[in-house]
Amino acid sequence: MRFLKTLFWIVIAVLVTLFAARNWRDVTISLWGNLEADVKIPLLLAVMFLIGLIPSMLVYRAKIWRLNNRIAVARQNLPPISPEEPEPSE
């Protein structure tokens, strides 16, 4: 299974590299006022991907942090567990 996972990521990396190599062209982006920026297409796509990924990752990490805190508080509020005495067998 680990081999398939590695193979999957290698295929994805090769496809992204081929896409970037074949689309290495400038795109003019109109910013505010008369300001324009010439950006390569793969760089633009990478920046847009990160702009979409980072907020999602922050929400995910915040949710995990909040759940871990709730678990820690719940564990502190548990009564101590005392070992039970075994019942005498007859």
MIZALO-939003 format. One line per field, with one value per residue: z, y, x of N, C-alpha, C in turn; residue in three letters; residue number from 1; chain. Coordinates in pm, 1 decimal. Each point is the difference from the previous one (the first is absolute). Example, Ala and Ser with C-alpha at 12.3 -4.5 7.8 and 13.67 -1.06 7.14 Angstrom:
BEGIN
npz: (780.0	-72.0)
npy: (-569.0	105.0)
npx: (1319.0	-35.0)
capz: (0.0	6.0)
capy: (119.0	119.0)
capx: (-89.0	82.0)
cpz: (0.0	73.0)
cpy: (120.0	109.0)
cpx: (90.0	-77.0)
residuo: (ALA	SER)
num: (1	2)
cadena: (A	A)
//
This chain:
BEGIN
npz: (0.0	72.6	-74.7	9.7	127.0	5.9	-65.7	74.5	105.3	-43.6	-27.5	114.5	56.0	-70.5	28.5	123.1	-4.1	-61.9	83.8	99.9	-51.1	-25.0	118.5	-29.6	13.1	-44.8	113.1	-59.8	123.7	-12.5	66.4	113.4	-40.5	-42.6	116.9	-72.5	10.4	-46.8	2.1	27.7	-90.2	0.6	1.6	-92.7	-61.9	23.2	-30.3	-103.4	-24.9	28.7	-74.9	-73.8	6.7	13.1	-43.5	-92.2	-18.1	3.1	-72.7	-77.2	2.8	-18.5	-88.4	-49.1	3.8	-46.2	-86.6	-23.2	0.4	-75.1	-69.1	1.6	-20.1	-91.8	-37.0	15.8	-56.9	-54.3	67.6	102.7	-72.9	84.6	24.2	-66.8	113.1	-30.4	-58.0	123.6	-53.6	-12.9)
npy: (-118.5	-4.7	-108.2	-34.4	30.7	-57.6	-102.9	10.3	28.0	-102.1	-67.4	40.3	-24.4	-112.2	-20.0	38.4	-73.4	-96.1	18.6	10.0	-104.0	-53.0	52.4	4.5	63.8	124.8	38.8	94.3	38.5	50.0	72.9	64.2	96.9	55.2	-58.0	-56.3	-130.2	-32.9	-104.8	-96.2	-74.5	-83.0	113.2	52.1	-117.4	-2.1	128.7	-19.8	-106.4	69.5	97.0	-103.4	-47.1	112.9	69.1	-94.4	7.6	132.3	-12.7	-87.5	72.8	104.1	-74.6	-47.6	122.7	46.5	-101.7	20.8	128.0	-29.3	-79.8	93.7	89.7	-79.8	-20.0	130.3	4.5	-99.7	-78.1	-5.5	-84.0	-63.2	-75.0	-79.0	-37.0	-100.5	-52.5	-42.8	-89.1	-67.3)
npx: (82.3	108.8	28.3	-128.0	9.5	119.6	-47.3	-107.4	78.9	69.5	-109.5	-51.6	118.1	1.2	-127.6	23.1	110.8	-65.3	-99.6	87.7	63.7	-117.8	-24.1	126.6	-114.7	14.4	-57.9	-68.9	27.8	-122.1	87.2	6.8	-81.8	113.4	6.5	94.9	-23.2	118.5	-81.3	85.7	-60.7	105.7	70.6	-78.0	1.5	131.3	5.9	-81.7	73.4	110.4	-51.4	-32.8	124.3	63.8	-107.1	-9.9	131.1	-14.5	-109.6	61.5	112.2	-80.8	-65.6	113.6	50.2	-117.8	-2.4	130.4	-32.7	-106.2	78.5	94.2	-95.4	-52.0	125.5	14.6	-119.5	67.6	-83.7	83.9	64.0	-81.3	104.3	-78.4	-53.5	78.0	-102.2	-24.0	76.8	-108.5)
capz: (0.0	5.5	-134.7	-82.1	44.2	-54.8	-144.6	-25.1	14.3	-108.3	-121.0	15.5	-15.7	-142.0	-72.4	31.7	-66.9	-142.9	-16.3	18.4	-109.7	-125.1	13.9	59.2	-70.9	86.2	6.1	55.4	100.5	28.4	141.9	21.0	-79.7	-125.8	32.7	-58.9	34.0	-89.2	83.8	-70.4	32.1	111.1	125.3	33.5	49.4	130.7	98.1	20.4	76.9	139.0	54.9	34.7	94.6	131.4	92.3	34.7	96.1	127.7	61.2	40.7	117.3	112.0	45.6	69.9	126.2	88.4	44.9	94.7	127.5	62.2	51.5	118.2	110.0	39.0	73.1	133.2	81.1	30.1	134.3	-4.8	-11.9	105.1	-40.0	69.3	62.4	-66.2	81.8	39.7	-71.6	91.6)
capy: (118.5	115.0	13.2	64.7	138.7	65.7	4.8	102.9	133.3	17.7	29.0	137.3	92.0	1.1	72.5	142.8	47.6	10.1	113.1	123.6	16.3	29.7	124.4	99.8	124.9	112.6	43.7	135.5	16.6	141.4	27.0	125.3	112.8	-39.7	-96.6	-132.3	-93.9	-114.3	-116.6	-127.9	-74.6	-94.6	73.6	52.3	-111.3	-40.7	101.4	-14.1	-123.4	28.2	90.2	-82.9	-105.2	49.0	17.0	-130.6	-62.8	69.9	-43.1	-138.4	-1.9	58.7	-99.0	-104.9	58.1	14.9	-133.5	-48.0	70.0	-55.8	-132.4	19.6	43.4	-113.7	-94.8	54.8	-6.1	-138.3	-44.2	-97.0	-138.9	-82.6	-141.2	-77.8	-122.7	-115.8	-74.2	-131.0	-112.5	-109.1)
capx: (-82.3	90.3	53.6	-101.3	-7.6	118.5	-17.5	-101.1	58.9	97.5	-77.5	-51.1	113.2	37.3	-104.5	12.6	120.4	-30.5	-90.9	75.7	95.5	-70.4	-77.1	88.7	-27.5	-37.7	-138.4	-4.9	-104.1	-26.5	-15.5	-68.7	49.6	62.1	104.4	-17.5	106.6	17.7	26.8	-5.0	-122.6	15.2	16.6	-132.2	-81.3	52.0	-41.1	-144.0	-18.1	35.1	-101.2	-115.1	35.9	41.0	-113.3	-56.6	91.2	-12.9	-126.4	20.5	88.1	-73.3	-97.3	75.4	47.4	-115.1	-41.6	100.5	-22.2	-119.6	36.4	84.2	-86.8	-83.2	84.6	28.3	-121.6	-35.7	37.9	109.4	-41.9	58.6	-5.8	-102.7	48.6	-59.9	-96.5	54.8	-60.5	-33.0)
cpz: (0.0	-137.0	-90.8	35.0	-56.3	-150.8	-39.5	5.9	-106.5	-130.7	4.7	-22.8	-146.5	-80.8	24.8	-68.9	-150.4	-29.3	9.8	-117.0	-128.9	5.5	61.9	-80.0	100.6	-11.5	63.4	92.5	26.1	148.5	15.0	-81.8	-135.3	20.2	-58.7	37.1	-104.2	83.3	-87.8	47.2	114.4	136.1	47.2	57.4	137.6	108.4	29.3	80.5	148.0	66.0	38.8	108.3	141.8	93.0	42.6	102.8	137.0	72.0	52.6	126.5	122.6	56.2	78.1	135.9	100.3	53.1	99.1	135.5	71.4	59.3	126.1	120.3	47.8	78.9	139.5	92.2	32.5	143.0	-9.2	-0.6	109.5	-42.5	83.3	59.6	-70.2	95.2	36.6	-76.0	96.5	-63.1)
cpy: (125.6	26.2	73.6	148.4	80.2	14.4	107.3	139.0	26.5	34.1	142.3	101.2	9.6	77.7	150.5	59.0	14.2	118.1	132.0	24.8	41.8	131.0	111.6	129.7	107.5	27.9	138.5	10.7	149.0	15.1	133.2	111.1	-46.7	-105.1	-136.6	-86.8	-111.6	-118.0	-124.2	-79.2	-100.5	68.5	55.0	-109.7	-47.4	98.4	-11.7	-127.1	24.4	94.0	-77.2	-101.1	52.3	26.3	-133.1	-71.3	66.8	-40.3	-142.7	-7.5	57.9	-99.4	-111.6	51.2	10.5	-136.2	-59.3	68.0	-54.6	-137.6	13.0	42.6	-115.7	-102.4	50.4	-13.3	-142.3	-34.6	-101.6	-143.2	-79.6	-146.4	-74.3	-125.9	-119.3	-73.1	-135.6	-111.4	-115.2	-133.3)
cpx: (87.3	61.0	-99.0	-14.4	117.5	-11.6	-101.5	60.9	105.9	-72.1	-54.7	112.4	42.3	-103.4	7.4	122.0	-22.5	-92.6	75.8	94.4	-70.6	-77.4	83.3	-11.3	-35.8	-148.5	3.0	-120.0	-14.8	-25.6	-72.4	66.0	51.2	107.7	-34.1	119.1	2.1	47.5	-6.9	-122.4	20.2	17.3	-133.9	-89.7	46.5	-42.4	-148.7	-32.4	28.8	-99.8	-125.3	29.5	22.9	-119.0	-62.2	87.2	-10.2	-128.4	14.2	85.4	-69.6	-100.8	69.2	47.9	-114.5	-45.9	99.9	-14.9	-122.8	28.3	83.6	-82.9	-85.8	80.7	32.1	-120.2	-44.3	37.1	113.9	-54.3	69.7	-10.4	-103.8	62.3	-64.2	-96.2	60.5	-71.9	-21.2	21.7)
residuo: (MET	ARG	PHE	LEU	LYS	THR	LEU	PHE	TRP	ILE	VAL	ILE	ALA	VAL	LEU	VAL	THR	LEU	PHE	ALA	ALA	ARG	ASN	TRP	ARG	ASP	VAL	THR	ILE	SER	LEU	TRP	GLY	ASN	LEU	GLU	ALA	ASP	VAL	LYS	ILE	PRO	LEU	LEU	LEU	ALA	VAL	MET	PHE	LEU	ILE	GLY	LEU	ILE	PRO	SER	MET	LEU	VAL	TYR	ARG	ALA	LYS	ILE	TRP	ARG	LEU	ASN	ASN	ARG	ILE	ALA	VAL	ALA	ARG	GLN	ASN	LEU	PRO	PRO	ILE	SER	PRO	GLU	GLU	PRO	GLU	PRO	SER	GLU)
num: (1	2	3	4	5	6	7	8	9	10	11	12	13	14	15	16	17	18	19	20	21	22	23	24	25	26	27	28	29	30	31	32	33	34	35	36	37	38	39	40	41	42	43	44	45	46	47	48	49	50	51	52	53	54	55	56	57	58	59	60	61	62	63	64	65	66	67	68	69	70	71	72	73	74	75	76	77	78	79	80	81	82	83	84	85	86	87	88	89	90)
cadena: (A	A	A	A	A	A	A	A	A	A	A	A	A	A	A	A	A	A	A	A	A	A	A	A	A	A	A	A	A	A	A	A	A	A	A	A	A	A	A	A	A	A	A	A	A	A	A	A	A	A	A	A	A	A	A	A	A	A	A	A	A	A	A	A	A	A	A	A	A	A	A	A	A	A	A	A	A	A	A	A	A	A	A	A	A	A	A	A	A	A)
//
